[in-house]
Amino acid sequence: MMNRRHILATSLLLATAFAAPARAEDKPVEIRIGTQKGGFFPAVRQRQTLESAFKPLGIEIKWIDFQFGPPLLEAINVGSVDFGFVGDTPPIFAQAGGARIRYVAAVKSDGDNQAIIVPKDSPIKSLADLKGKRIAFGKGSSAHNLLVVALEKGGLSWSDITPAPLAPADATAAFVKGAVDAWSIWDPYLALAELKENARVLVFDKDVHKPNAYYIANTDFVEKYPSLVAKLNTAFASEGVWAESHHEEVAKAQAEATGVDIEAVRRFVNRSTYRVVPLDAEVTKSQQAVADRFAKLGLIPKPVNVSDIVWKWTPGS
């Protein structure tokens, strides 16, 4: 018969045996990062910075490319991507649709990387001239927000134009063929249109509002691995500092990875910012204004409170 001491010893052995696997599973085997065409991500991948940071933890980094923000966020929502980078509008649509996402960091833009463009010889000279025109944009993208804000600045309503929601590749073809009168678009498509099609900028982002971009993570990933999210933010913040003073290296890496003309990429990179910061009150307020704008127009199914899905990151933590 086992005495009390034997029972206690056996219990401790069993507890140790079952605890070991739990500790081993306390981190993922890989982290899947979603990116869009361009940015400084090709340079980051080339430099292997994240791989070096996470390899000692036994975690692999997997990069997954997307054409633009909405499908990237859908991938984060369903858990096939853990962490990604998008403009200001995709998270609004995703949150309104009940997506399981969190804002984890921001990049404050100077507003030079997105614009509404028209053909060089277009009679459209002002925002008011957009009335009655067919305008291309990516639905639920940051270009969607730019178009909405620009119309407001021009004294127009959404019903004053013919919206043409198109993905970048389709919008490029429509713009070249003259099937649309104007196009709200971001770099590198913007730079390519300027250089290859002699497109004329009607307004940049900075002319009508203050844009930001965001690092977004899956809710479950954030809740389960907050220290890894902080480590990702820190790594990208460090790479952002490097990129600010190494534009040529960033441009060459992007051109090699994407096949985009190097001159267009240089134009894109030279007017970009890469500063990664926490979502402070100013950034959150700015993003809430975007959400309120879309809710007012009935373009999202319900109003959202941005701060509900902001994850607090303290650099250095």
C-alpha positions as CSV (number, residue, x, y, z in Angstrom):
1,M,0.0,0.0,0.0
2,M,1.3,3.5,-0.9
3,N,1.8,5.9,2.0
4,R,1.3,9.6,1.8
5,R,4.9,10.3,0.9
6,H,4.8,7.9,-2.0
7,I,1.6,9.4,-3.3
8,L,3.0,12.9,-3.1
9,A,6.2,11.9,-5.0
10,T,4.2,10.2,-7.7
11,S,2.0,13.2,-8.1
12,L,5.0,15.5,-8.5
13,L,6.5,13.2,-11.2
14,L,3.2,13.1,-13.1
15,A,2.9,16.9,-12.9
16,T,6.4,17.3,-14.2
17,A,5.8,14.8,-17.0
18,F,2.7,16.6,-18.2
19,A,4.1,20.1,-17.7
20,A,7.1,19.7,-20.0
21,P,5.2,19.3,-23.3
22,A,3.1,22.4,-22.3
23,R,6.2,24.5,-21.9
24,A,7.6,23.2,-25.3
25,E,4.3,24.3,-27.0
26,D,4.5,27.8,-25.4
27,K,5.7,29.3,-28.7
28,P,4.7,28.8,-32.4
29,V,6.9,26.8,-34.8
30,E,6.7,29.7,-37.3
31,I,5.3,33.2,-37.6
32,R,3.5,34.0,-40.8
33,I,3.9,37.7,-41.9
34,G,1.7,39.2,-44.6
35,T,3.1,42.0,-46.8
36,Q,2.0,43.9,-49.9
37,K,3.9,44.6,-53.1
38,G,6.6,47.2,-52.2
39,G,7.5,48.9,-49.1
40,F,10.8,48.1,-47.3
41,F,9.8,44.4,-46.8
42,P,12.0,43.0,-49.6
43,A,15.0,44.7,-48.0
44,V,14.0,43.3,-44.5
45,R,13.7,39.9,-46.0
46,Q,17.0,40.2,-47.8
47,R,18.7,41.3,-44.6
48,Q,17.3,38.3,-42.7
49,T,16.8,40.5,-39.7
50,L,13.7,38.9,-38.4
51,E,15.0,35.4,-39.1
52,S,18.1,36.2,-37.0
53,A,16.0,37.6,-34.2
54,F,13.6,34.6,-33.9
55,K,15.9,31.7,-34.8
56,P,17.3,31.5,-31.3
57,L,13.8,30.9,-30.1
58,G,13.3,28.0,-32.5
59,I,10.8,30.1,-34.6
60,E,10.9,30.3,-38.4
61,I,9.7,33.3,-40.3
62,K,7.4,32.8,-43.3
63,W,6.6,35.7,-45.6
64,I,3.3,35.7,-47.6
65,D,2.6,38.4,-50.3
66,F,-0.7,40.0,-51.0
67,Q,-1.8,42.4,-53.8
68,F,-3.5,44.8,-51.3
69,G,-4.8,45.2,-47.8
70,P,-8.3,43.6,-47.6
71,P,-7.3,40.1,-48.6
72,L,-4.3,40.3,-46.2
73,L,-6.6,41.2,-43.3
74,E,-9.0,38.4,-44.2
75,A,-6.1,36.0,-44.0
76,I,-5.2,37.4,-40.6
77,N,-8.8,37.1,-39.5
78,V,-9.0,33.4,-40.3
79,G,-5.6,32.7,-38.8
80,S,-3.7,31.8,-41.9
81,V,-1.4,34.8,-41.3
82,D,-0.3,36.0,-37.9
83,F,1.0,39.6,-38.5
84,G,0.8,42.1,-41.4
85,F,1.1,45.6,-42.7
86,V,-1.8,47.6,-44.2
87,G,-3.1,51.1,-44.8
88,D,-5.7,53.0,-42.8
89,T,-8.9,51.7,-44.3
90,P,-8.7,47.9,-44.4
91,P,-8.8,47.5,-40.6
92,I,-11.9,49.6,-40.5
93,F,-13.8,47.3,-42.8
94,A,-12.4,44.3,-41.1
95,Q,-13.4,45.4,-37.6
96,A,-16.9,46.3,-38.9
97,G,-17.2,42.8,-40.2
98,G,-16.2,41.3,-36.9
99,A,-12.7,40.2,-37.9
100,R,-10.4,39.0,-35.1
101,I,-7.6,41.5,-35.5
102,R,-5.7,44.0,-33.3
103,Y,-3.8,47.1,-34.1
104,V,-0.3,46.6,-32.7
105,A,1.8,49.4,-34.1
106,A,1.6,52.4,-36.6
107,V,3.6,54.1,-39.2
108,K,3.0,57.8,-39.5
109,S,3.1,58.8,-43.2
110,D,4.0,62.1,-44.7
111,G,1.1,61.6,-47.2
112,D,3.3,61.4,-50.4
113,N,2.7,57.7,-51.3
114,Q,-0.9,57.8,-52.4
115,A,-2.8,60.1,-54.8
116,I,-5.7,60.6,-57.1
117,I,-4.4,60.7,-60.6
118,V,-5.8,61.6,-64.0
119,P,-4.4,61.2,-67.6
120,K,-2.0,64.0,-68.5
121,D,-4.3,65.7,-70.9
122,S,-7.5,65.2,-68.8
123,P,-9.8,68.2,-68.5
124,I,-10.1,67.4,-64.7
125,K,-8.2,70.2,-63.0
126,S,-9.8,70.3,-59.5
127,L,-11.6,68.0,-57.1
128,A,-14.9,69.6,-58.1
129,D,-14.2,68.4,-61.7
130,L,-14.6,64.8,-60.5
131,K,-18.3,65.2,-60.4
132,G,-20.0,62.7,-62.8
133,K,-16.7,60.9,-63.4
134,R,-15.8,57.2,-63.2
135,I,-13.1,56.8,-60.6
136,A,-11.2,53.6,-59.9
137,F,-10.1,52.6,-56.3
138,G,-9.5,49.5,-54.3
139,K,-12.6,48.8,-52.2
140,G,-11.8,48.8,-48.5
141,S,-8.3,50.1,-49.2
142,S,-6.6,53.2,-48.1
143,A,-7.2,54.6,-51.6
144,H,-10.9,54.2,-50.8
145,N,-10.5,56.6,-47.9
146,L,-8.5,59.1,-49.9
147,L,-11.2,59.2,-52.5
148,V,-13.9,59.8,-49.9
149,V,-12.0,62.5,-48.1
150,A,-11.1,64.2,-51.4
151,L,-14.7,64.3,-52.5
152,E,-15.6,66.0,-49.2
153,K,-12.9,68.6,-49.7
154,G,-14.2,69.2,-53.2
155,G,-17.7,69.7,-52.0
156,L,-18.9,66.5,-53.6
157,S,-20.7,63.5,-52.2
158,W,-20.2,59.8,-52.9
159,S,-23.3,59.8,-55.1
160,D,-21.7,62.5,-57.3
161,I,-19.3,60.0,-58.9
162,T,-19.5,56.6,-60.6
163,P,-17.4,54.4,-58.3
164,A,-15.2,51.8,-60.0
165,P,-13.9,49.4,-57.3
166,L,-11.0,47.6,-58.9
167,A,-8.0,45.7,-57.7
168,P,-4.7,47.4,-58.6
169,A,-3.9,45.2,-61.7
170,D,-7.4,45.7,-63.1
171,A,-7.4,49.4,-62.3
172,T,-4.0,49.8,-64.1
173,A,-5.5,48.3,-67.3
174,A,-8.6,50.4,-67.0
175,F,-6.6,53.6,-66.5
176,V,-4.3,52.9,-69.5
177,K,-7.3,52.1,-71.8
178,G,-9.2,55.2,-70.6
179,A,-12.0,53.2,-69.2
180,V,-11.9,55.3,-66.0
181,D,-11.5,59.1,-65.7
182,A,-9.4,59.1,-62.5
183,W,-7.7,56.6,-60.2
184,S,-7.1,56.7,-56.4
185,I,-4.0,54.6,-55.9
186,W,-0.8,54.1,-53.8
187,D,2.8,53.4,-54.6
188,P,4.4,51.7,-56.4
189,Y,1.4,51.7,-58.8
190,L,1.3,55.5,-58.4
191,A,5.0,55.9,-59.3
192,L,4.6,53.6,-62.3
193,A,1.6,55.5,-63.6
194,E,3.5,58.8,-63.3
195,L,6.6,57.5,-65.1
196,K,5.1,55.1,-67.6
197,E,1.7,56.8,-68.4
198,N,2.6,60.4,-67.7
199,A,-0.3,60.4,-65.2
200,R,-0.9,63.8,-63.5
201,V,-1.5,64.0,-59.7
202,L,-4.7,65.8,-58.8
203,V,-4.1,65.5,-55.1
204,F,-1.8,63.6,-52.8
205,D,-3.0,62.2,-49.5
206,K,-1.2,65.0,-47.7
207,D,-3.3,67.6,-49.6
208,V,-6.6,66.4,-48.0
209,H,-5.8,64.5,-44.8
210,K,-3.1,63.0,-42.6
211,P,-2.8,59.2,-43.3
212,N,-1.2,56.5,-41.3
213,A,-0.5,52.8,-41.9
214,Y,-0.6,49.9,-39.4
215,Y,0.9,46.7,-38.3
216,I,-2.0,44.3,-37.6
217,A,-2.0,40.9,-35.8
218,N,-4.5,38.1,-35.3
219,T,-6.3,38.5,-32.0
220,D,-5.5,34.9,-30.8
221,F,-1.9,35.4,-31.7
222,V,-1.7,38.6,-29.7
223,E,-3.4,37.1,-26.7
224,K,-1.3,34.0,-26.7
225,Y,2.1,35.5,-27.6
226,P,2.3,39.2,-26.5
227,S,6.0,39.0,-26.0
228,L,6.5,37.8,-29.6
229,V,4.3,40.7,-30.9
230,A,6.4,43.2,-29.0
231,K,9.6,41.5,-30.5
232,L,8.1,41.8,-34.0
233,N,7.3,45.5,-33.5
234,T,10.8,46.1,-32.1
235,A,12.4,44.4,-35.1
236,F,10.4,46.3,-37.6
237,A,11.0,49.6,-35.8
238,S,14.8,48.9,-35.9
239,E,14.6,48.1,-39.6
240,G,12.6,51.3,-40.1
241,V,15.4,53.3,-38.6
242,W,17.8,51.6,-40.9
243,A,15.6,52.1,-44.0
244,E,15.3,55.9,-43.4
245,S,19.0,56.3,-44.2
246,H,19.5,53.5,-46.7
247,H,17.0,54.4,-49.5
248,E,19.1,53.0,-52.3
249,E,19.5,49.6,-50.7
250,V,15.7,49.5,-50.0
251,A,15.0,50.5,-53.6
252,K,17.3,47.9,-55.1
253,A,15.9,45.1,-52.9
254,Q,12.3,46.0,-53.8
255,A,13.1,46.2,-57.6
256,E,14.8,42.8,-57.5
257,A,12.0,41.2,-55.5
258,T,9.1,42.7,-57.5
259,G,10.4,43.3,-61.0
260,V,9.1,46.9,-60.8
261,D,11.1,49.4,-62.7
262,I,13.9,50.7,-60.5
263,E,13.2,54.4,-61.3
264,A,9.6,54.0,-60.1
265,V,10.8,52.2,-57.0
266,R,13.3,55.0,-56.2
267,R,10.6,57.6,-56.5
268,F,8.4,55.5,-54.2
269,V,11.2,54.9,-51.6
270,N,12.4,58.5,-51.6
271,R,9.0,59.8,-50.6
272,S,8.4,57.1,-48.0
273,T,8.7,57.0,-44.2
274,Y,9.3,53.9,-42.2
275,R,9.0,55.1,-38.6
276,V,7.2,52.5,-36.5
277,V,5.4,53.9,-33.4
278,P,2.8,52.8,-30.8
279,L,-0.8,53.8,-31.4
280,D,-1.0,56.9,-29.2
281,A,-4.1,59.1,-28.6
282,E,-3.4,61.1,-31.8
283,V,-3.1,58.2,-34.1
284,T,-6.1,56.4,-32.6
285,K,-8.2,59.6,-32.9
286,S,-7.1,60.0,-36.6
287,Q,-8.1,56.4,-37.3
288,Q,-11.4,56.8,-35.5
289,A,-12.1,59.7,-37.9
290,V,-11.7,57.3,-40.8
291,A,-14.1,54.9,-39.2
292,D,-16.7,57.5,-38.5
293,R,-16.4,58.8,-42.1
294,F,-17.2,55.4,-43.6
295,A,-20.0,54.7,-41.0
296,K,-21.6,58.1,-41.9
297,L,-21.7,57.2,-45.6
298,G,-23.1,53.7,-44.9
299,L,-20.1,52.0,-46.5
300,I,-19.5,49.8,-43.5
301,P,-22.3,47.7,-41.8
302,K,-22.0,49.3,-38.4
303,P,-20.0,52.0,-36.6
304,V,-16.8,50.8,-34.8
305,N,-14.7,52.0,-31.9
306,V,-11.1,51.8,-33.0
307,S,-9.7,51.8,-29.4
308,D,-11.6,48.5,-28.7
309,I,-9.0,46.6,-30.8
310,V,-5.8,48.6,-30.1
311,W,-3.1,46.6,-28.4
312,K,-0.9,48.7,-26.2
313,W,2.8,48.4,-27.1
314,T,5.5,49.9,-25.0
315,P,8.8,50.1,-26.9
316,G,11.5,48.4,-25.0
317,S,9.2,46.1,-23.2
